Amino acid sequence: MSYFIQTDHELKLIRYAHAGILRVNDIGKAWEDFLHMEEFTLGRYNLLSDYRMARFDASKEDVEFILSFMYGIRDIVRGKKQALLLNDPASTALSMLFESRVNKEVGFVVKLFFTEKSALDWLTNP
């Protein structure tokens, strides 16, 4: 699993993209990096997560694990936005499950998109 992270200071967002098979530990590694970035932890930077070149290898139980992790960092993510760019039906289904619960339970506003333009429009408008 490979990913890259890029900080966009102009738009105040962190872009990251995954390619290949995406497992829960791969997501965890990316989040370790985010939690070491002042723009994310102290700043009001949002996330643009591009999973269009990835396919999730995860289950409903993995979603529960991720939600538990997110709850543990709720003071950092509460009120922030994350746009998920997807195009794989199975990945979309799991992401919809995550999306429907993370805002309510953690206060992290996550929304799914199929185009980068729509994701950026949502992320950069209050």
N, CA, C and O of each residue as an XYZ file, in Angstrom:
504
protein
N       0.844     -1.176      0.000
C       0.000      0.000      0.000
C       0.883      1.231      0.000
O       1.805      1.347      0.808
N       0.601      2.138     -0.899
C       1.371      3.376     -0.937
C       0.430      4.569     -0.819
O      -0.723      4.517     -1.248
N       0.944      5.636     -0.234
C       0.167      6.852     -0.122
C       1.106      8.049     -0.120
O       2.300      7.916      0.149
N       0.557      9.212     -0.421
C       1.329     10.432     -0.304
C       0.477     11.463      0.413
O      -0.753     11.417      0.381
N       1.164     12.397      1.060
C       0.512     13.484      1.777
C       1.122     14.786      1.293
O       2.341     14.918      1.187
N       0.259     15.740      1.004
C       0.712     17.046      0.525
C      -0.107     18.120      1.244
O      -1.328     18.010      1.347
N       0.567     19.145      1.735
C      -0.112     20.246      2.417
C      -0.359     21.372      1.427
O       0.560     21.815      0.737
N      -1.591     21.830      1.361
C      -1.975     22.949      0.502
C      -2.293     24.131      1.418
O      -3.396     24.239      1.952
N      -1.301     25.017      1.590
C      -1.463     26.139      2.509
C      -2.455     27.175      1.980
O      -3.150     27.829      2.757
N      -2.516     27.318      0.679
C      -3.437     28.295      0.094
C      -4.890     27.939      0.402
O      -5.676     28.806      0.783
N      -5.250     26.647      0.236
C      -6.627     26.203      0.484
C      -6.842     25.707      1.918
O      -7.958     25.351      2.296
N      -5.776     25.688      2.704
C      -5.825     25.193      4.085
C      -6.400     23.785      4.152
O      -7.372     23.507      4.854
N      -5.753     22.911      3.390
C      -6.151     21.511      3.447
C      -4.965     20.606      3.244
O      -3.927     20.997      2.709
N      -5.153     19.392      3.684
C      -4.150     18.349      3.514
C      -4.722     17.357      2.521
O      -5.805     16.804      2.711
N      -3.964     17.151      1.460
C      -4.364     16.199      0.427
C      -3.592     14.911      0.675
O      -2.383     14.923      0.905
N      -4.318     13.808      0.622
C      -3.596     12.544      0.621
C      -4.323     11.553     -0.264
O      -5.543     11.589     -0.419
N      -3.527     10.666     -0.837
C      -4.073      9.684     -1.768
C      -3.454      8.330     -1.477
O      -2.271      8.218     -1.156
N      -4.276      7.318     -1.597
C      -3.841      5.929     -1.448
C      -3.963      5.243     -2.805
O      -4.827      5.585     -3.613
N      -3.092      4.279     -3.040
C      -3.166      3.465     -4.252
C      -2.998      2.000     -3.860
O      -2.202      1.668     -2.982
N      -3.759      1.130     -4.524
C      -3.658     -0.301     -4.248
C      -4.680     -0.766     -3.235
O      -5.700     -0.112     -3.014
N      -4.400     -1.893     -2.625
C      -5.288     -2.460     -1.599
C      -5.122     -1.646     -0.325
O      -4.003     -1.405      0.129
N      -6.235     -1.227      0.244
C      -6.227     -0.377      1.425
C      -6.783     -1.138      2.621
O      -7.950     -1.531      2.640
N      -5.929     -1.336      3.614
C      -6.328     -2.036      4.837
C      -6.357     -1.047      6.000
O      -5.840      0.065      5.895
N      -6.955     -1.458      7.088
C      -7.117     -0.572      8.238
C      -5.768     -0.097      8.774
O      -5.657      1.051      9.206
N      -4.747     -0.942      8.759
C      -3.433     -0.514      9.249
C      -2.810      0.536      8.336
O      -2.028      1.365      8.802
N      -3.143      0.518      7.030
C      -2.664      1.548      6.108
C      -3.286      2.901      6.458
O      -2.611      3.930      6.428
N      -4.560      2.891      6.785
C      -5.236      4.109      7.213
C      -4.597      4.612      8.507
O      -4.387      5.812      8.682
N      -4.294      3.687      9.402
C      -3.652      4.054     10.664
C      -2.302      4.725     10.464
O      -1.979      5.681     11.169
N      -1.512      4.242      9.517
C      -0.206      4.851      9.244
C      -0.365      6.277      8.746
O       0.378      7.165      9.164
N      -1.318      6.505      7.863
C      -1.558      7.864      7.363
C      -1.983      8.775      8.513
O      -1.526      9.915      8.608
N      -2.860      8.272      9.390
C      -3.315      9.083     10.516
C      -2.190      9.386     11.485
O      -2.188     10.454     12.097
N      -1.236      8.487     11.645
C      -0.059      8.796     12.466
C       0.653     10.016     11.906
O       1.080     10.891     12.660
N       0.781     10.078     10.583
C       1.416     11.238      9.947
C       0.598     12.504     10.175
O       1.163     13.547     10.504
N      -0.724     12.432     10.006
C      -1.567     13.620     10.220
C      -1.413     14.153     11.637
O      -1.361     15.364     11.850
N      -1.343     13.254     12.595
C      -1.269     13.666     13.997
C       0.080     14.275     14.366
O       0.245     14.798     15.468
N       1.044     14.208     13.450
C       2.336     14.870     13.641
C       2.425     16.177     12.860
O       3.471     16.825     12.855
N       1.355     16.562     12.210
C       1.336     17.790     11.409
C       0.607     18.899     12.174
O      -0.567     18.760     12.516
N       1.319     20.002     12.436
C       0.694     21.119     13.148
C      -0.487     21.696     12.391
O      -1.455     22.144     13.005
N      -0.423     21.692     11.062
C      -1.534     22.215     10.269
C      -2.825     21.449     10.594
O      -3.915     22.019     10.597
N      -2.680     20.178     10.862
C      -3.851     19.366     11.155
C      -4.230     19.415     12.631
O      -5.403     19.582     12.967
N      -3.247     19.271     13.508
C      -3.570     19.184     14.930
C      -3.888     20.533     15.550
O      -4.790     20.629     16.382
N      -3.172     21.569     15.164
C      -3.380     22.890     15.750
C      -4.106     23.843     14.809
O      -4.786     24.766     15.257
N      -3.962     23.622     13.520
C      -4.599     24.481     12.536
C      -5.990     24.002     12.183
O      -6.450     22.977     12.688
N      -6.634     24.717     11.348
C      -7.991     24.366     10.922
C      -7.967     23.750      9.521
O      -8.891     23.964      8.737
N      -6.944     23.005      9.211
C      -6.827     22.384      7.896
C      -7.775     21.185      7.817
O      -7.888     20.397      8.756
N      -8.446     21.071      6.682
C      -9.330     19.947      6.407
C      -8.578     18.902      5.592
O      -7.430     19.123      5.206
N      -9.221     17.762      5.329
C      -8.587     16.660      4.603
C      -9.307     16.362      3.289
O     -10.535     16.312      3.232
N      -8.527     16.168      2.255
C      -9.030     15.655      0.984
C      -8.389     14.286      0.802
O      -7.195     14.182      0.523
N      -9.186     13.242      0.960
C      -8.688     11.865      0.903
C      -9.091     11.238     -0.421
O     -10.273     11.006     -0.675
N      -8.109     10.966     -1.256
C      -8.369     10.434     -2.591
C      -8.132      8.928     -2.596
O      -6.995      8.459     -2.548
N      -9.222      8.190     -2.655
C      -9.170      6.728     -2.674
C      -9.549      6.159     -4.038
O      -9.864      4.974     -4.144
N      -9.522      6.981     -5.077
C      -9.960      6.515     -6.396
C      -9.037      5.457     -6.992
O      -9.464      4.679     -7.845
N      -7.783      5.416     -6.557
C      -6.848      4.406     -7.062
C      -6.663      3.268     -6.059
O      -5.735      2.468     -6.173
N      -7.562      3.210     -5.077
C      -7.454      2.195     -4.020
C      -8.731      1.369     -3.957
O      -9.776      1.754     -4.481
N      -8.613      0.237     -3.309
C      -9.777     -0.611     -3.035
C      -9.673     -1.065     -1.588
O      -8.668     -1.646     -1.178
N     -10.727     -0.794     -0.817
C     -10.729     -1.152      0.598
C     -10.793     -2.664      0.779
O     -11.588     -3.355      0.142
N      -9.943     -3.147      1.655
C     -10.007     -4.528      2.118
C     -10.343     -4.423      3.604
O      -9.474     -4.563      4.466
N     -11.622     -4.174      3.883
C     -12.059     -3.897      5.250
C     -13.454     -4.464      5.459
O     -14.154     -4.830      4.515
N     -13.827     -4.521      6.725
C     -15.129     -5.063      7.094
C     -15.863     -4.047      7.976
O     -15.322     -2.995      8.317
N     -17.101     -4.385      8.335
C     -17.857     -3.537      9.256
C     -17.141     -3.433     10.600
O     -17.197     -2.388     11.249
N     -16.475     -4.493     11.022
C     -15.725     -4.468     12.271
C     -14.564     -3.488     12.189
O     -14.237     -2.833     13.179
N     -13.932     -3.379     11.012
C     -12.860     -2.404     10.825
C     -13.399     -0.981     10.935
O     -12.724     -0.100     11.468
N     -14.600     -0.755     10.438
C     -15.236      0.557     10.566
C     -15.437      0.882     12.044
O     -15.208      2.016     12.466
N     -15.858     -0.096     12.824
C     -16.025      0.108     14.270
C     -14.693      0.485     14.921
O     -14.645      1.368     15.777
N     -13.618     -0.183     14.513
C     -12.291      0.101     15.047
C     -11.873      1.533     14.706
O     -11.354      2.250     15.562
N     -12.099      1.945     13.466
C     -11.744      3.302     13.039
C     -12.572      4.334     13.800
O     -12.044      5.362     14.222
N     -13.855      4.069     13.976
C     -14.708      4.983     14.742
C     -14.212      5.126     16.176
O     -14.229      6.223     16.734
N     -13.778      4.039     16.765
C     -13.236      4.068     18.124
C     -11.974      4.926     18.181
O     -11.790      5.716     19.107
N     -11.110      4.761     17.182
C      -9.899      5.581     17.091
C     -10.268      7.054     16.953
O      -9.701      7.905     17.639
N     -11.214      7.356     16.070
C     -11.630      8.739     15.839
C     -12.218      9.343     17.113
O     -12.009     10.523     17.395
N     -12.941      8.551     17.867
C     -13.497      9.042     19.126
C     -12.370      9.452     20.074
O     -12.498     10.428     20.813
N     -11.274      8.707     20.048
C     -10.131      9.013     20.900
C      -9.426     10.307     20.545
O      -8.753     10.896     21.391
N      -9.569     10.762     19.299
C      -8.942     12.019     18.880
C     -10.004     13.073     18.542
O      -9.750     13.992     17.764
N     -11.178     12.931     19.126
C     -12.310     13.813     18.798
C     -12.002     15.281     19.055
O     -12.539     16.143     18.359
N     -11.157     15.590     20.030
C     -10.830     16.989     20.289
C     -10.026     17.610     19.155
O     -10.033     18.830     18.992
N      -9.343     16.799     18.379
C      -8.568     17.291     17.238
C      -9.442     17.394     15.995
O      -9.318     18.356     15.237
N     -10.323     16.425     15.770
C     -11.076     16.374     14.513
C     -12.458     17.023     14.570
O     -13.060     17.283     13.528
N     -12.963     17.284     15.761
C     -14.313     17.852     15.884
C     -14.393     19.158     15.098
O     -13.579     20.062     15.283
N     -15.395     19.237     14.212
C     -15.626     20.435     13.409
C     -14.831     20.501     12.123
O     -15.094     21.361     11.283
N     -13.865     19.613     11.948
C     -13.097     19.580     10.703
C     -13.865     18.795      9.663
O     -14.780     18.036      9.981
N     -13.472     18.993      8.393
C     -14.097     18.289      7.283
C     -13.103     17.329      6.634
O     -11.899     17.579      6.583
N     -13.654     16.225      6.144
C     -12.880     15.291      5.333
C     -13.736     14.910      4.132
O     -14.840     14.385      4.280
N     -13.211     15.180      2.948
C     -13.862     14.759      1.712
C     -13.208     13.461      1.260
O     -11.985     13.380      1.145
N     -14.030     12.443      1.002
C     -13.543     11.156      0.512
C     -13.859     11.052     -0.967
O     -15.027     11.077     -1.357
N     -12.831     10.936     -1.792
C     -13.013     10.728     -3.228
C     -12.959      9.233     -3.500
O     -11.967      8.573     -3.193
N     -14.029      8.703     -4.077
C     -14.160      7.263     -4.284
C     -14.705      6.954     -5.672
O     -15.350      7.791     -6.302
N     -14.436      5.746     -6.132
C     -15.078      5.269     -7.355
C     -15.302      3.757     -7.365
O     -15.809      3.219     -8.350
N     -14.936      3.071     -6.294
C     -15.127      1.631     -6.172
C     -16.401      1.373     -5.360
O     -16.522      1.890     -4.250
N     -17.353      0.590     -5.880
C     -18.625      0.381     -5.163
C     -18.472     -0.181     -3.754
O     -19.156      0.284     -2.841
N     -17.608     -1.154     -3.548
C     -17.444     -1.737     -2.213
C     -16.834     -0.718     -1.249
O     -17.255     -0.621     -0.097
N     -15.854      0.032     -1.717
C     -15.242      1.068     -0.884
C     -16.248      2.151     -0.545
O     -16.251      2.681      0.565
N     -17.091      2.474     -1.493
C     -18.123      3.485     -1.276
C     -19.105      3.031     -0.207
O     -19.494      3.823      0.652
N     -19.506      1.774     -0.249
C     -20.467      1.250      0.723
C     -19.907      1.334      2.148
O     -20.606      1.776      3.060
N     -18.657      0.912      2.344
C     -18.054      0.996      3.680
C     -17.885      2.447      4.116
O     -18.085      2.777      5.285
N     -17.521      3.303      3.182
C     -17.348      4.715      3.505
C     -18.660      5.367      3.892
O     -18.683      6.257      4.742
N     -19.747      4.937      3.282
C     -21.067      5.468      3.632
C     -21.424      5.100      5.075
O     -22.018      5.901      5.796
N     -21.069      3.913      5.479
C     -21.313      3.482      6.854
C     -20.517      4.359      7.825
O     -21.046      4.803      8.845
N     -19.261      4.601      7.506
C     -18.403      5.460      8.322
C     -18.960      6.881      8.348
O     -19.088      7.481      9.415
N     -19.288      7.413      7.185
C     -19.786      8.784      7.055
C     -21.032      9.001      7.912
O     -21.163     10.030      8.576
N     -21.924      8.051      7.897
C     -23.191      8.222      8.597
C     -23.028      8.260     10.116
O     -23.903      8.769     10.817
N     -21.937      7.736     10.625
C     -21.768      7.657     12.077
C     -20.734      8.615     12.650
O     -20.892      9.083     13.777
N     -19.677      8.918     11.898
C     -18.565      9.675     12.472
C     -18.961     11.104     12.830
O     -18.487     11.631     13.835
N     -19.811     11.739     12.041
C     -20.227     13.095     12.383
C     -21.054     13.092     13.669
O     -20.834     13.909     14.563
N     -21.994     12.177     13.746
C     -22.876     12.104     14.910
C     -22.103     11.719     16.179
O     -22.335     12.304     17.237
N     -21.203     10.760     16.089
C     -20.534     10.221     17.265
C     -19.257     10.967     17.656
O     -18.854     10.952     18.819
N     -18.618     11.624     16.670
C     -17.321     12.254     16.924
C     -17.344     13.756     16.634
O     -16.586     14.516     17.237
N     -18.203     14.181     15.721
C     -18.225     15.581     15.322
C     -17.283     15.889     14.173
O     -17.005     17.055     13.892
N     -16.788     14.850     13.504
C     -15.918     14.978     12.337
C     -16.821     14.887     11.109
O     -17.498     13.881     10.902
N     -16.825     15.939     10.301
C     -17.761     16.037      9.185
C     -17.137     15.394      7.949
O     -16.224     15.955      7.344
N     -17.632     14.222      7.579
C     -17.101     13.458      6.449
C     -18.178     13.358      5.384
O     -19.348     13.116      5.681
N     -17.762     13.549      4.136
C     -18.703     13.466      3.027
C     -18.021     12.787      1.840
O     -16.833     12.993      1.591
N     -18.794     11.970      1.109
C     -18.274     11.246     -0.049
C     -18.496     12.041     -1.328
O     -19.510     12.719     -1.494
N     -17.515     11.941     -2.230
C     -17.579     12.625     -3.524
C     -17.016     11.717     -4.609
O     -16.248     10.790     -4.350
N     -17.426     12.022     -5.821
C     -16.922     11.272     -6.972
C     -16.071     12.136     -7.888
O     -15.429     11.615     -8.799
N     -16.053     13.461     -7.663
C     -15.190     14.351     -8.437
C     -14.393     15.242     -7.493
O     -14.880     15.631     -6.431
N     -13.173     15.557     -7.887
C     -12.324     16.408     -7.069
C     -12.892     17.823     -6.972
O     -12.799     18.452     -5.918
N     -13.472     18.327     -8.048
C     -14.036     19.670     -8.036
C     -15.131     19.805     -6.967
O     -15.128     20.761     -6.191
N     -16.046     18.867     -6.930
C     -17.123     18.956     -5.936
C     -16.574     18.826     -4.516
O     -17.059     19.491     -3.601
N     -15.573     17.980     -4.330
C     -14.953     17.830     -3.012
C     -14.278     19.126     -2.573
O     -14.438     19.559     -1.432
N     -13.522     19.746     -3.485
C     -12.848     20.997     -3.156
C     -13.837     22.125     -2.899
O     -13.634     22.931     -1.992
N     -14.889     22.187     -3.677
C     -15.913     23.212     -3.444
C     -16.475     23.087     -2.029
O     -16.625     24.087     -1.328
N     -16.778     21.881     -1.620
C     -17.340     21.649     -0.286
C     -16.329     21.956      0.811
O     -16.683     22.572      1.816
N     -15.069     21.535      0.635
C     -14.044     21.737      1.647
C     -13.689     23.200      1.857
O     -13.381     23.615      2.974
N     -13.731     23.970      0.802
C     -13.238     25.355      0.885
C     -14.343     26.375      1.122
O     -14.062     27.568      1.234
N     -15.581     25.936      1.199
C     -16.684     26.850      1.498
C     -17.197     26.581      2.898
O     -17.439     25.434      3.273
N     -17.361     27.655      3.675
C     -17.827     27.470      5.066
C     -19.213     26.900      5.170
O     -19.716     26.698      6.275
